[in-house]
Amino acid sequence: MGYEGIAEQKPRPAIAETSPAETKESVYAKLDSLETQYRVRVWEGKTPSTETIPKGERLSSYLHDCYILQPLISDAFYTNTRKHSWQLPDTYQSFTQCVLDAVDASYAPEDTSFIPRLPSIVSKVGESFSAAEIGEKVVEDRVPEEMPPQDRRGPFHAGLIGYAVFNGKLFPDFPQISAEDEVVEIHVTPLAEQVENDEISAVNIFSQDSFRELATSIKENSPNAKYIIGRSWLMDTPIARRVGFSVADDSDAYPSGLMFWGQFIDQKGNVKEKEYADFLETGVAPHQVKLGYIKVADFLKKYG
């Protein structure tokens, strides 16, 4: 369980003559490409990994299970049918299988164009599906699979930090957190979205201004919160400890999204080529996803 993204984060000034929206889209596209390349290499056996891939597993199935293909499939299906997957579950399953077959048919070892072509491979399959050809009865109503409102509040924003407030019962691995406690889970804006000039360094991710804003926001919105936690590669840096976070290994950590791949993007939105190339060769990243936590009372003493 984790708080993903800061959808309403106030845009930062442009970087390299691009708008904040363009910068954000470009950064996330690069993150997707980095993860896809890594996954393909793991499947090929070129990058060491602790993962165990079943013998004979298809590349497409592996990429689908790693959530590489799922967003592409979902978007293509809706674009061409104007229906969601849950409205046409059988048709969506058939569509997914067609995509997986097409991906496997398009793959060739050492084909450097394979990863950039993945979106077009999926979209071409989507073009063969249309609402008029679907015989399946459309499901019009569905109970949303959402977290009960008493278990989550937010998102809220405090400077460069976004957060949500969760019920303590959602953190059974924390013996110090009771079911009655409230927990603030934070997420930090990516470097490339927050940098305003070349002089700003990574230290500004944990700027004191943002943490003071967070302290004020917690006092106003979540006065009963007992802990602040965060999952990120940033928690594996000295900065996190200077802020006051205690750090532990995260047993649920999975190399996906900003919490892991953000370490390979610099403050201008460019890929850190050397660090990423080293990672592909060794399978060892500069930082691992760690779980950082601090008592709200201690945090407020420092920043409130």
KOLKE-150247 format. One line per 10 residues: their letters; for each residue x, y, z of C-alpha. Coordinates in nm, 4 decimals. Each point is the difference from the previous one (the first is absolute). Layout:
A> X,Y,Z | ... .
This chain:
MGYEGIAEQK> 0.0000,0.0000,0.0000 | 0.1375,0.3386,-0.0850 | -0.0902,0.3511,-0.0992 | 0.0770,0.0375,-0.3673 | 0.0595,0.3334,-0.1683 | -0.0950,0.3608,0.0605 | -0.2680,0.0579,-0.2591 | -0.0762,0.3571,0.0996 | 0.3580,0.1065,0.0742 | 0.0453,0.3665,-0.0883 .
PRPAIAETSP> 0.2096,0.0213,-0.3185 | 0.3604,0.1163,0.0321 | 0.1677,0.2400,-0.2457 | 0.1012,-0.1322,-0.3396 | 0.3169,-0.2003,-0.0486 | 0.2052,0.0275,-0.3181 | -0.2699,0.2029,-0.1770 | -0.2727,-0.2584,0.0626 | -0.3229,0.0422,0.1895 | -0.0496,-0.1766,0.3363 .
AETKESVYAK> -0.2526,-0.2330,-0.1605 | 0.2426,-0.0874,-0.2801 | 0.2802,-0.0527,0.2497 | -0.2136,-0.2291,0.2140 | -0.1151,-0.2018,-0.3015 | 0.3574,-0.0304,-0.1264 | 0.1335,-0.1106,0.3390 | -0.2661,-0.2674,0.0436 | 0.0545,-0.1230,-0.3557 | 0.3706,-0.0370,0.0778 .
LDSLETQYRV> -0.0764,-0.1854,0.3211 | -0.2224,-0.2412,-0.1925 | 0.2744,-0.0556,-0.2580 | 0.2633,-0.0635,0.2684 | -0.2150,-0.2571,0.1739 | -0.1019,-0.1716,-0.3246 | 0.3609,-0.0331,-0.1143 | 0.0940,-0.1415,0.3390 | -0.2848,-0.2529,-0.0062 | 0.0860,-0.1193,-0.3498 .
RVWEGKTPST> 0.3636,-0.0482,0.1002 | -0.0995,-0.1905,0.3154 | -0.2208,-0.2294,-0.2098 | 0.2859,-0.0471,-0.2471 | 0.2344,-0.0865,0.2872 | 0.2320,0.2924,-0.0722 | -0.0565,0.1901,0.3249 | 0.0407,-0.1808,0.3337 | -0.3144,-0.0053,0.2109 | -0.1333,-0.1671,0.3102 .
ETIPKGERLS> -0.3242,-0.0694,-0.1848 | -0.0827,-0.3533,-0.0972 | -0.1545,-0.0129,-0.3454 | -0.1788,-0.3285,-0.0733 | 0.1736,-0.1995,-0.2703 | -0.1616,0.0573,-0.3345 | -0.1965,0.3090,0.1052 | -0.0799,0.2210,-0.2977 | 0.1487,0.3482,-0.0102 | -0.3449,0.1517,-0.0473 .
SYLHDCYILQ> -0.1357,-0.1762,0.3087 | 0.2956,0.1179,0.2064 | -0.0407,0.3606,-0.1179 | -0.3711,-0.0202,0.0700 | 0.0547,-0.1348,0.3518 | 0.2508,0.2795,0.0656 | -0.2655,0.2566,-0.0945 | 0.1929,0.1128,-0.3082 | -0.2719,-0.0934,-0.2506 | -0.3113,0.0404,0.2122 .
PLISDAFYTN> -0.0355,0.3803,-0.0339 | 0.0595,-0.0184,-0.3767 | -0.2584,-0.2754,-0.0385 | -0.2574,0.1786,0.2136 | 0.0418,0.3288,-0.1893 | -0.0169,-0.1650,-0.3427 | -0.3086,-0.1990,0.0954 | -0.1871,0.3073,0.1203 | 0.1105,0.2096,-0.2985 | -0.1426,-0.2509,-0.2464 .
TRKHSWQLPD> -0.3092,-0.1238,0.1852 | -0.0844,0.2976,0.2234 | -0.0504,-0.2566,0.2743 | 0.2000,-0.0876,0.3083 | 0.1423,-0.3457,0.0599 | -0.2543,-0.0734,0.2738 | -0.2872,0.0820,-0.2376 | 0.1082,-0.2651,-0.2510 | 0.2097,-0.2463,0.2017 | -0.0035,-0.2876,-0.2492 .
TYQSFTQCVL> 0.0756,0.2262,-0.2961 | 0.2768,0.1694,0.1961 | 0.1535,-0.3372,0.0826 | -0.0046,-0.0953,-0.3676 | 0.1458,0.3368,-0.0945 | 0.2778,-0.0410,0.2560 | 0.0893,-0.3422,-0.1412 | 0.0201,0.1451,-0.3518 | 0.2352,0.2697,0.1269 | 0.2214,-0.2520,0.1768 .
DAVDASYAPE> 0.0214,-0.2092,-0.3178 | 0.0887,0.3091,-0.2046 | 0.2704,0.1049,0.2459 | 0.1639,-0.3418,-0.0087 | -0.0174,-0.0071,-0.3801 | 0.1658,0.3424,-0.0204 | 0.2890,-0.0777,0.2339 | 0.3414,-0.0892,-0.1327 | 0.3271,-0.0167,0.1962 | 0.2202,0.3081,-0.0428 .
DTSFIPRLPS> -0.2857,0.1910,-0.1668 | 0.0492,0.3479,0.1463 | -0.3272,0.1230,-0.1500 | -0.2131,-0.2528,0.1905 | -0.0520,0.2062,0.3164 | -0.0814,0.3298,-0.1789 | -0.2450,-0.1924,-0.2222 | -0.1992,-0.1530,0.2879 | -0.2677,0.2741,0.0071 | -0.0588,-0.0275,-0.3750 .
IVSKVGESFS> -0.0132,-0.3805,0.0195 | -0.2766,0.0243,0.2580 | -0.1885,0.2761,-0.1821 | -0.0023,-0.1962,-0.3270 | -0.1669,-0.2903,0.1749 | -0.2475,0.2455,0.1486 | -0.0992,0.1222,-0.3445 | -0.1422,-0.3449,-0.0746 | -0.2513,0.0335,0.2818 | -0.3103,0.2148,-0.0246 .
AAEIGEKVVE> -0.3128,0.0299,0.2095 | -0.2171,-0.0955,-0.2984 | 0.1615,-0.3434,-0.0265 | -0.0365,-0.0862,0.3673 | -0.2709,-0.2491,0.0842 | 0.0639,-0.0051,0.3730 | -0.2587,0.1698,0.2190 | 0.1371,0.3209,0.1427 | 0.0137,0.0249,0.3771 | -0.1342,0.3447,0.0802 .
DRVPEEMPPQ> 0.0185,0.0003,0.3792 | 0.2732,-0.1015,0.2363 | 0.0707,0.0714,0.3622 | 0.3260,0.1999,0.0011 | 0.2892,-0.1866,0.1584 | 0.1101,0.2897,0.2133 | 0.1526,0.0206,0.3424 | -0.2645,0.0784,0.2637 | 0.0035,0.3764,0.0690 | 0.0744,-0.0583,0.3678 .
DRRGPFHAGL> 0.3245,-0.1752,-0.0970 | 0.1453,0.2777,-0.2155 | -0.0121,0.3778,-0.0272 | 0.1733,0.2159,-0.2565 | 0.1972,0.0670,-0.2065 | 0.1357,0.3107,0.1668 | 0.2946,0.2142,-0.1088 | 0.2744,0.1825,0.1859 | 0.2568,0.1659,-0.2235 | 0.1882,-0.2730,-0.1850 .
IGYAVFNGKL> -0.1659,-0.2717,0.2063 | -0.3298,-0.1743,-0.0606 | -0.1562,-0.2274,0.2588 | -0.3047,-0.1986,0.1007 | -0.1181,-0.1068,0.3441 | -0.0701,-0.3679,0.0611 | -0.1511,-0.2101,0.2758 | 0.2637,-0.1744,0.2104 | -0.1580,-0.3406,-0.0583 | 0.1389,0.0112,-0.3539 .
FPDFPQISAE> 0.3531,-0.0313,0.1404 | 0.0036,-0.3387,0.1763 | 0.3774,-0.0330,-0.0466 | 0.0544,0.2974,0.2304 | -0.0318,-0.1291,0.3567 | 0.0287,0.3550,0.1308 | -0.3065,0.1110,-0.1976 | -0.3378,-0.0915,0.1456 | -0.3206,-0.0459,-0.1964 | -0.1358,0.3222,0.1510 .
DEVVEIHVTP> 0.2956,0.2143,-0.1101 | 0.0064,0.2262,-0.3033 | 0.3025,-0.0229,-0.2304 | 0.1212,0.2635,-0.2436 | 0.1609,-0.1507,-0.3099 | 0.2013,0.2487,-0.2049 | 0.1124,0.0187,-0.3612 | 0.2595,0.2476,-0.1275 | -0.0231,0.1828,-0.3323 | 0.2550,-0.1280,-0.2565 .
LAEQVENDEI> 0.3169,0.2065,-0.0388 | -0.0785,0.0958,-0.3593 | -0.3322,0.1515,0.1043 | 0.1327,0.2089,0.2870 | 0.3302,0.1429,-0.1233 | 0.0001,0.3658,-0.0963 | 0.3658,0.0594,-0.0877 | 0.3319,-0.1784,-0.0406 | 0.1145,0.0837,0.3520 | -0.2691,-0.2067,0.1714 .
SAVNIFSQDS> 0.1292,-0.3347,0.1249 | -0.1568,-0.3217,0.1197 | -0.0002,0.1357,0.3555 | -0.2979,0.2138,-0.0990 | -0.2141,-0.3129,-0.0249 | -0.0127,0.0130,0.3782 | -0.0077,0.3780,0.0274 | -0.0779,0.1320,0.3451 | -0.2676,0.2281,-0.1453 | -0.1993,-0.2966,-0.1265 .
FRELATSIKE> 0.0304,-0.1817,0.3300 | -0.1126,0.3086,0.1892 | -0.3002,0.0162,-0.2316 | -0.0594,-0.3695,0.0635 | 0.0099,0.0582,0.3762 | -0.2555,0.2797,-0.0297 | -0.2227,-0.2083,-0.2272 | 0.0080,-0.3012,0.2322 | -0.0964,0.2153,0.2980 | -0.2920,0.1425,-0.1968 .
NSPNAKYIIG> -0.1225,-0.3110,-0.1822 | 0.1215,-0.2954,0.2072 | 0.0511,0.1003,0.3628 | -0.0378,-0.3628,0.1141 | 0.2696,-0.1415,-0.2293 | 0.2650,-0.1999,0.1856 | 0.2553,-0.0896,-0.2702 | 0.1333,0.1309,-0.3311 | 0.1318,-0.2619,-0.2405 | 0.1418,-0.0023,-0.3499 .
RSWLMDTPIA> 0.1180,-0.2679,-0.2436 | 0.2685,0.1104,-0.2444 | 0.3596,-0.0285,-0.1146 | 0.0358,0.3396,0.1679 | -0.0346,-0.1714,0.3356 | 0.3237,-0.1824,-0.0823 | 0.1951,0.3275,0.0003 | 0.1617,0.1985,0.2850 | -0.2553,0.2778,-0.0576 | -0.2810,-0.2110,0.1428 .
RRVGFSVADD> 0.1871,-0.0602,0.3232 | 0.0877,0.3687,0.0312 | -0.3683,0.0797,-0.0197 | -0.0564,-0.2422,0.2863 | -0.1402,-0.3096,-0.1666 | 0.0810,-0.3419,0.1371 | 0.0619,-0.2315,-0.2943 | -0.0767,-0.3675,-0.0472 | -0.0002,-0.2489,-0.2856 | -0.3329,-0.0127,-0.1794 .
SDAYPSGLMF> -0.1072,-0.3605,-0.0484 | -0.2702,0.1160,-0.2435 | 0.2442,0.1995,-0.2120 | -0.0321,-0.0589,-0.3731 | 0.2172,0.1778,-0.2588 | -0.2712,0.2039,-0.1653 | -0.1109,0.3597,-0.0343 | 0.1660,0.3073,0.1382 | 0.0720,-0.1609,0.3348 | 0.2744,-0.2034,-0.1723 .
WGQFIDQKGN> 0.0669,0.1236,-0.3538 | 0.0077,0.3668,0.0985 | 0.3600,-0.0444,0.1099 | 0.1038,-0.0348,-0.3646 | -0.1469,0.3382,-0.1077 | 0.1900,0.3205,0.0784 | -0.1388,0.3417,0.0885 | -0.0242,0.0979,-0.3678 | -0.2047,-0.3057,-0.0877 | 0.2886,-0.1800,-0.1702 .
VKEKEYADFL> 0.0904,-0.3640,0.0506 | 0.3122,-0.0594,0.2079 | 0.1522,-0.2142,-0.2718 | 0.3041,-0.1328,0.1880 | -0.1933,-0.0937,0.3141 | -0.2698,-0.1697,-0.2063 | 0.2499,-0.1872,-0.2189 | 0.1801,-0.1237,0.3110 | -0.3303,-0.1168,0.1444 | -0.0875,-0.1947,-0.3154 .
ETGVAPHQVK> 0.3355,-0.1777,0.0188 | 0.0045,-0.0795,0.3705 | -0.3658,0.0010,0.1034 | 0.1065,0.2069,0.3010 | -0.1518,0.3481,0.0231 | 0.1724,0.2937,0.1739 | -0.2905,0.0083,0.2461 | -0.2667,-0.2438,0.1085 | -0.3568,0.0874,0.0902 | -0.0070,0.0497,0.3745 .
LGYIKVADFL> -0.2758,0.0661,0.2464 | 0.0492,0.3160,0.2020 | -0.2082,0.0891,0.3027 | -0.0089,0.2630,0.2719 | -0.2388,0.0753,0.2840 | -0.2150,0.3018,-0.0757 | 0.0799,0.1412,0.3442 | 0.3746,-0.0107,-0.0769 | -0.0549,0.1463,-0.3456 | -0.2022,0.2914,0.1373 .
KKYG> 0.2676,0.0731,0.2603 | 0.2478,0.0512,-0.2839 | -0.2140,0.1631,-0.2673 | -0.3202,0.1137,0.1713 .
